Amino acid sequence: MPVTNSPTAQQLENAFEAFNQVGSQLASSYGDLQQRVITLTEELSQARTEKIRQLVEKERLAARLEKLLQTLPGGVLVLDEQGMILEANPGAHQLLGERLLQRSWEEVATSVFVSGSRELQLRDGRWVSLSTSSLDGDEGKILLLTDVSEARRLQELLNQHRRLTVLGEMAAALAHQIRTPLASVMLYLSQLDNTKLDNVKRQQFLAKTRERLLHMEQMINNMLAYARGESREHKQFLLASVIDSMLQVVEGNLQAAGGHLQVRNQVPETLIRGNPDALLGALTNLAMNAIQACEKKPELLLKVEQAGQGNTVISLQDNGEGISNSLQKKIFEPFFTTRTSGTGLGLAVVKAVVQRHGGVLSMQSSPGKGTTVRISLPAANGNHALPAHMNLYPGNPVHINDSCHAEGKEVNK
């Protein structure tokens, strides 16, 4: 039989010692693992508790925001990147109507707002301000609509008070202005009682009396036009038709002065929202002032151009003597005139009418180089319910065809 070598006592002792060492290491590792598990469990519990706390806080914040949106006096709309309405609070429904969700903002705006208005006006007469904010990642927009009808009403009352104040000041100035032509009328009338006055002289005195009376009438009409409150009549009208009417009015004065007026209307289909009669009076006053400013034969150029944000610019250029910088600051003030026969209200009326139409009036002039007056008016072409600077999702423009325009017209001597 083969002989098997039995392990010695020393070998067994070494084996047991190695086994004990491995066991100790395993026990130590197991203890470390248990401690690590306890630590991770605590961290997980803390993270879970923090996550739950954050979720509760977010739910509480969402509830507060929801309550805030429900009670906001203004309207809030949430749009996607295509302009579709995803959410709307009760304020938005109160302003814009009940059916809003899943409709495009452009469609809603077209149905509820007055088309072509410079500001946002609802069809029921209320006025609204619009604020926009883009969502993160350009994924849509948030719109805030606020009813500002009461603020506008208070502003109109303030403007009316200011106009009445100006009217009082103008009445005092008018009384002084009328004294001179009135004295002339009384003098001419007293001469008519002279039985020795021949017929030629009598006719001359009558003509001068009529001239002074017409001068006073113009002065009073201009004052009333300046002091009158904003007209309640606001409608869309073709600007070119107003220019045509103005050409007919000033034609006689141009012929008498031996001059002509050329019109270059680059946008003959432009619509303006406001009072056409008031704008006609303003343009007529501007043209008459330009004619009278020319010592030689008047050469006037009236241009109509499209500007930014949907505005239309009307500019009238003359070949007069020009206006110094010091006089330009006063030229639009009531009763300021450099002519002895002027009323001093024509350009003041122009400024008032332009402002009532939401426009801006400016002047460029140099002595000896003529004068150019520019009127910038908001257009009302009706292709969008929103003004150009508020149109978030513009569509294709709608052109209005009309044969009534002043393109290329001239009024000659």
C-alpha positions as a printed Julia matrix, in Angstrom:
413×3 Matrix{Float64}:
   0.0     0.0     0.0
   1.18    3.52   -0.71
   2.21    5.54    2.22
   0.34    8.84    2.74
   2.21   11.69    4.27
   0.07   13.16    7.09
   0.26   16.91    7.73
   2.42   17.77   10.58
   1.18   19.65   13.59
   3.01   22.72   12.43
   1.28   22.64    9.08
  -2.12   22.27   10.69
  -1.35   25.1    13.03
  -0.34   27.34   10.14
  -3.48   26.4     8.21
  -5.72   27.2    11.18
  -3.89   30.5    11.66
  -4.4    31.44    8.01
  -8.04   30.42    8.23
  -8.48   32.59   11.31
  -6.86   35.54    9.56
  -9.14   35.16    6.53
 -12.13   34.84    8.83
 -11.13   37.96   10.7
 -10.75   39.84    7.42
 -14.13   38.58    6.25
 -15.71   39.59    9.54
 -14.11   43.02    9.32
 -15.23   43.44    5.69
 -18.72   42.28    6.63
 -18.79   44.85    9.44
 -17.63   47.57    7.07
 -20.25   46.45    4.57
 -22.94   46.54    7.21
 -21.83   50.03    8.25
 -21.83   51.12    4.63
 -25.32   49.68    4.16
 -26.5    51.54    7.26
 -24.9    54.78    5.99
 -26.4    54.36    2.5
 -29.77   53.53    4.02
 -29.62   56.7     6.09
 -28.56   58.77    3.08
 -31.3    57.2     0.96
 -33.82   57.91    3.68
 -32.64   61.51    3.93
 -32.74   61.88    0.13
 -36.2    60.33    0.04
 -37.33   62.65    2.84
 -35.85   65.68    0.99
 -37.43   64.55   -2.28
 -40.79   64.18   -0.56
 -40.33   67.61    1.04
 -39.49   69.13   -2.36
 -42.47   67.46   -3.98
 -44.75   68.71   -1.21
 -43.26   72.21   -1.58
 -43.71   72.09   -5.36
 -47.29   70.93   -4.94
 -47.88   73.73   -2.44
 -46.25   76.24   -4.82
 -48.28   74.9    -7.74
 -51.44   75.23   -5.68
 -50.55   78.82   -4.77
 -49.76   79.64   -8.4
 -53.01   78.02   -9.5
 -54.91   80.04   -6.93
 -53.04   83.18   -7.98
 -53.88   82.59  -11.64
 -57.51   82.0   -10.75
 -57.75   85.25   -8.78
 -55.63   87.49  -11.03
 -57.65   90.44  -12.4
 -55.79   90.1   -15.69
 -55.89   87.38  -18.3
 -53.08   84.83  -18.62
 -52.61   82.66  -21.71
 -50.0    79.96  -22.32
 -49.16   79.37  -26.0
 -47.12   76.63  -27.61
 -44.47   77.25  -30.26
 -47.15   77.31  -32.99
 -49.22   79.91  -31.15
 -51.95   77.52  -29.99
 -53.55   78.34  -26.61
 -52.78   75.57  -24.12
 -53.98   77.21  -20.89
 -56.16   80.18  -19.98
 -57.18   81.54  -16.58
 -60.66   82.91  -15.75
 -59.44   86.47  -16.35
 -58.57   85.54  -19.93
 -61.99   83.97  -20.45
 -63.65   87.09  -19.02
 -61.79   89.33  -21.47
 -61.68   87.14  -24.58
 -64.59   84.72  -24.27
 -65.15   81.17  -23.15
 -63.78   79.19  -26.1
 -60.02   79.7   -26.01
 -58.22   76.38  -25.51
 -56.74   74.67  -28.57
 -57.36   77.76  -30.7
 -54.63   79.85  -32.31
 -53.85   83.2   -30.72
 -54.11   84.91  -34.12
 -57.61   83.5   -34.62
 -58.74   84.65  -31.16
 -57.17   88.11  -31.6
 -58.89   88.57  -34.97
 -62.28   87.7   -33.5
 -62.15   89.81  -30.31
 -60.01   92.88  -31.1
 -60.89   95.88  -33.25
 -58.9    95.46  -36.44
 -56.24   98.05  -37.21
 -56.27   99.81  -33.85
 -53.02  101.38  -32.7
 -53.63   99.83  -29.29
 -55.55   96.71  -28.32
 -59.25   97.47  -28.16
 -61.89   94.83  -27.66
 -65.0    94.92  -29.8
 -67.08   95.72  -26.71
 -65.1    98.97  -26.26
 -62.71   97.92  -23.52
 -58.97   98.62  -23.86
 -56.34   95.99  -23.07
 -52.58   96.06  -22.56
 -50.51   93.05  -23.64
 -47.27   91.76  -22.11
 -45.41   88.71  -23.45
 -42.71   86.42  -22.11
 -41.03   83.5   -23.9
 -40.87   80.1   -22.25
 -37.54   78.33  -21.76
 -36.16   76.77  -24.89
 -38.43   78.84  -27.12
 -41.21   76.33  -26.5
 -43.96   78.93  -26.44
 -45.08   82.17  -24.86
 -46.99   83.46  -21.86
 -49.33   86.39  -22.51
 -50.62   88.72  -19.82
 -53.66   90.82  -20.74
 -54.75   93.68  -18.47
 -57.93   95.72  -18.73
 -56.8    99.38  -18.84
 -60.17  100.9   -19.74
 -60.5   102.75  -16.43
 -56.95  104.1   -16.69
 -57.71  105.38  -20.19
 -60.93  106.98  -18.97
 -59.06  108.8   -16.2
 -56.39  109.86  -18.69
 -59.08  111.26  -20.99
 -60.54  113.21  -18.07
 -57.09  114.59  -17.32
 -56.57  115.5   -20.97
 -59.97  117.18  -21.03
 -59.04  119.19  -17.95
 -55.8   120.23  -19.61
 -57.65  121.22  -22.78
 -60.09  123.31  -20.77
 -57.14  125.01  -19.08
 -55.59  125.67  -22.48
 -58.96  126.89  -23.73
 -59.09  129.48  -20.96
 -55.6   130.69  -21.8
 -56.43  130.72  -25.49
 -59.66  132.66  -24.91
 -57.67  135.42  -23.27
 -55.13  135.37  -26.09
 -57.89  135.24  -28.7
 -59.55  138.32  -27.25
 -56.27  140.17  -27.72
 -55.81  138.75  -31.23
 -59.32  139.72  -32.35
 -59.02  143.32  -31.18
 -56.87  144.38  -34.14
 -59.03  142.99  -36.99
 -62.17  144.02  -35.12
 -60.91  147.59  -34.87
 -60.19  147.52  -38.61
 -63.73  146.26  -39.33
 -65.25  149.05  -37.22
 -63.1   151.63  -39.01
 -64.12  150.35  -42.46
 -67.78  150.23  -41.47
 -67.66  153.8   -40.21
 -66.36  154.9   -43.6
 -69.35  153.34  -45.33
 -71.63  155.93  -43.69
 -69.83  158.67  -45.6
 -72.28  159.84  -48.26
 -69.45  161.4   -50.27
 -67.72  158.03  -50.64
 -67.58  156.92  -54.28
 -68.58  153.41  -55.3
 -65.01  152.22  -55.94
 -63.91  153.19  -52.42
 -67.07  151.7   -50.98
 -66.33  148.37  -52.68
 -62.75  148.48  -51.42
 -63.9   149.05  -47.84
 -66.43  146.24  -48.18
 -63.75  143.89  -49.48
 -61.41  144.77  -46.62
 -64.23  144.35  -44.1
 -65.04  140.93  -45.52
 -61.36  139.99  -45.42
 -61.02  140.98  -41.75
 -64.2   139.11  -40.82
 -62.99  135.97  -42.61
 -59.7   136.33  -40.78
 -61.5   136.4   -37.43
 -63.68  133.46  -38.45
 -60.61  131.41  -39.36
 -59.0   132.32  -36.06
 -62.04  131.21  -34.06
 -62.46  127.98  -36.05
 -58.8   127.11  -35.59
 -59.03  127.79  -31.88
 -62.07  125.53  -31.55
 -60.37  122.8   -33.58
 -57.33  123.02  -31.33
 -59.2   123.09  -28.03
 -61.86  120.51  -28.94
 -61.56  117.2   -27.2
 -60.64  114.01  -29.0
 -63.3   113.13  -31.52
 -65.44  110.12  -30.7
 -65.69  109.31  -34.39
 -62.97  106.86  -35.27
 -63.17  104.84  -38.43
 -60.91  103.43  -41.09
 -60.47  105.56  -44.19
 -58.24  105.64  -47.21
 -55.44  108.15  -46.73
 -55.19  108.77  -50.47
 -58.79  110.04  -50.58
 -58.01  112.6   -47.87
 -54.97  113.74  -49.87
 -57.16  114.08  -52.98
 -59.56  116.3   -51.05
 -56.68  118.39  -49.72
 -55.38  118.94  -53.27
 -58.79  120.24  -54.33
 -58.94  122.64  -51.38
 -55.5   124.21  -51.94
 -55.69  124.24  -55.74
 -57.02  127.81  -55.9
 -54.3   129.15  -53.59
 -51.6   127.35  -55.59
 -52.9   128.84  -58.84
 -53.0   132.3   -57.3
 -49.39  131.9   -56.14
 -48.29  130.49  -59.51
 -46.94  127.28  -57.96
 -47.65  123.58  -58.0
 -47.71  120.61  -55.65
 -46.51  117.14  -56.64
 -47.69  114.0   -54.81
 -45.64  110.8   -54.62
 -47.76  108.22  -52.85
 -45.82  104.97  -52.55
 -48.57  103.28  -50.53
 -51.87  104.39  -52.13
 -53.83  101.59  -50.43
 -52.91  102.61  -46.87
 -55.76  102.91  -44.4
 -55.71  105.24  -41.4
 -57.91  104.95  -38.34
 -59.29  108.21  -36.97
 -61.28  111.24  -38.12
 -60.85  111.95  -41.86
 -62.27  115.49  -41.61
 -59.83  116.42  -38.84
 -56.89  114.97  -40.79
 -58.02  116.8   -43.93
 -58.05  120.06  -42.0
 -54.58  119.38  -40.63
 -53.07  118.57  -44.04
 -54.8   121.61  -45.56
 -53.39  123.87  -42.84
 -49.95  122.39  -43.43
 -50.14  122.95  -47.19
 -51.51  126.5   -46.84
 -48.74  127.35  -44.4
 -46.14  125.98  -46.86
 -47.62  128.03  -49.7
 -47.55  131.2   -47.64
 -43.97  130.48  -46.51
 -42.68  130.64  -50.11
 -41.75  134.13  -51.24
 -41.23  132.86  -54.8
 -43.45  130.44  -56.71
 -44.27  127.55  -54.38
 -42.78  124.2   -55.37
 -44.22  121.67  -52.95
 -43.59  117.92  -52.75
 -45.86  115.68  -50.71
 -44.62  112.11  -50.16
 -46.36  109.17  -48.5
 -44.12  106.26  -47.49
 -44.29  103.13  -45.36
 -42.12  103.11  -42.23
 -41.36  100.6   -39.5
 -43.97   99.02  -37.18
 -46.75   99.6   -39.69
 -46.48  103.41  -39.56
 -47.18  105.66  -42.53
 -45.08  108.82  -42.98
 -46.5   111.88  -44.74
 -43.88  114.51  -45.55
 -44.42  117.93  -47.12
 -41.39  119.75  -48.51
 -41.43  123.4   -49.65
 -38.95  125.75  -51.28
 -39.5   128.56  -48.79
 -36.98  130.59  -46.85
 -36.69  128.01  -44.08
 -37.03  128.41  -40.34
 -34.28  129.09  -37.82
 -33.65  126.67  -34.94
 -34.92  129.16  -32.37
 -38.24  129.59  -34.21
 -38.69  125.83  -34.79
 -39.18  125.37  -31.04
 -42.12  127.81  -31.08
 -43.66  127.24  -34.5
 -46.3   124.76  -33.25
 -47.33  126.82  -30.22
 -50.81  128.44  -30.26
 -50.9   132.05  -31.54
 -47.24  132.05  -32.57
 -46.81  133.43  -36.09
 -44.21  135.33  -38.08
 -46.81  136.82  -40.46
 -48.81  139.91  -39.65
 -51.93  138.36  -41.21
 -51.49  134.94  -39.64
 -53.69  133.52  -36.9
 -50.92  131.54  -35.23
 -53.18  128.5   -34.86
 -52.79  126.61  -38.14
 -49.72  124.57  -37.16
 -50.98  124.21  -33.59
 -54.09  122.54  -35.04
 -51.88  120.25  -37.15
 -49.96  119.14  -34.07
 -53.13  118.55  -32.04
 -54.76  116.47  -34.8
 -51.64  114.38  -35.33
 -51.39  113.63  -31.62
 -55.08  112.64  -31.47
 -54.4   110.13  -34.23
 -51.57  108.6   -32.22
 -48.99  110.1   -34.55
 -45.74  112.03  -34.26
 -44.96  115.41  -35.84
 -41.43  116.52  -36.71
 -39.78  119.28  -38.71
 -36.52  119.69  -40.59
 -35.61  123.17  -41.78
 -32.67  125.49  -42.4
 -32.7   129.17  -43.33
 -32.6   129.49  -47.12
 -33.11  125.73  -47.72
 -36.83  125.25  -47.26
 -38.76  123.2   -44.74
 -39.9   119.59  -44.54
 -42.64  118.61  -42.09
 -43.15  114.91  -41.39
 -46.25  113.27  -39.93
 -45.92  109.66  -38.8
 -49.3   107.97  -38.39
 -50.18  104.42  -37.36
 -51.65  102.57  -40.33
 -54.86  100.55  -40.05
 -54.75   98.23  -43.03
 -56.92   95.71  -41.24
 -54.81   92.67  -42.14
 -54.2    91.9   -38.44
 -56.19   92.6   -35.31
 -52.92   93.14  -33.46
 -50.73   96.21  -34.09
 -47.49   95.39  -35.9
 -45.35   95.67  -32.75
 -47.72   93.31  -30.86
 -48.31   90.75  -33.61
 -46.69   87.61  -32.17
 -47.49   85.25  -35.02
 -47.89   87.37  -38.18
 -49.63   85.83  -41.16
 -49.76   86.84  -44.78
 -50.73   90.47  -45.32
 -54.08   91.24  -46.89
 -53.95   93.98  -49.52
 -56.96   96.2   -50.13
 -57.47   97.18  -53.74
 -58.96  100.59  -54.37
 -58.63  102.79  -57.4
 -59.01  106.01  -55.41
 -55.48  107.23  -54.81
 -53.31  110.25  -55.45
 -50.35  108.5   -57.04
 -48.46  110.84  -59.36
 -50.97  113.66  -59.14
 -49.91  117.26  -59.47
 -51.74  120.48  -58.82
 -50.3   123.02  -61.25
 -50.71  126.69  -61.75
